[in-house]
Amino acid sequence: MRCGSSVLLPALLIAASAFAQSAPKVPHIGWLAWARCGTSSFENGLRDFGYVPGTSVVIECRSAGSRYERLPMAAEELVRRGVDVIVAASQPTAQAAHDATGTIPIVMIASGDPVASGLVDSLAHPGGNITGLSYYATELTAKRLELLREAVPGIARIGVLANPAVAYLPFVTDTVRAAATLGLSAAIHQVSEPQEIDVAVADMADEGADAVFVLPDLMLSDEAERIAAAALRHRLPTMAWGSWFTEAGCLMAYSAEYANMTRSLAGLVDKIIKGAKPADLPIDQPSHFRLSINQRTARALGLTIPQSLLLRADEVIQ
């Protein structure tokens, strides 16, 4: 009996080792977040490709806790974890991931020009370890100003909310240029902390601004309700860059569909897991942009939005 056991044990160990070697490796995806680790849209995208989050794929999130200065540390933590791919759903997180690794594949949503910022070589041939989507917010600045002027005829001066933490992106320059082309003056108000928003909007009102124009920024995104409340308090219409701003009470927003963009990143992650190189995956761009209008806010401001604009809106909050 002792002899049989001595023969059986090595056989079991060999079989267990063979099974472990043959078992498919579960991909680990690193999610680099500025604030909350909200991955529901992305997880839905993974399910479209047959993955079961938590079973056939693992998502590890690291957050910067709503602080830009903590993004490098969060990115480095994912690199140390040895994840198979990093997902960065914003330009600042993509930049932090890019600075942290030149080897781990990165799938991003870029809000500026990824070529000009040095993240990729070109849209068609990214090169390096990054691919994803490019949301050209810079090219949409003039369109947002045109829509704002159509909704509020006669505006001449806009107050611009910007965050100096993302001064490396050309949003301020593009806004000043686009405003001048449309015959508008733009006063830039830089805010680094949420509590500075109320003061900035009050200053805009004192300076005679006719509207508030919100530039793309993660902190400002998180403070949509504060911006809406401050603007309404001073009876200023607001144009922003995401539908959640109008849901929070801002007058208007014009943007790509962020949930769809985030969901579509799963397709690129799937290709990378299956062996594709980011350098060979072209940077895609959204083709549909949504105009949302909050009619409740318009009524509170005493504005009548032209019917022609309401008919073109993708969402009208009554």
Secondary structure, DSSP 8 states (H G I E B T S, - for coil): -HHHHHHHHHHHHHHHHHHHHHS----EEEEEESS----HHHHHHHHHTT--BTTTBEEEEEE-TT-GGGHHHHHHHHHHHT-SEEEE-SHHHHHHHHHH-SSS-EEEEESS-TTTTTS-S-SS---TTEEEEE--HHHHHHHHHHHHHHHSTT--EEEEEE-GGGTTSTHHHHHHHHHHHTT-EEEEEE-SSTTHHHHHHHHHHHTT-SEEEE---HHHHHTHHHHHHHHHHTT--EEESSHHHHHHT-SEEEEE-HHHHHHHHHHHHHHHHTT--GGGS--B----EEEEEEHHHHHHHT----HHHHHH-SEEE-
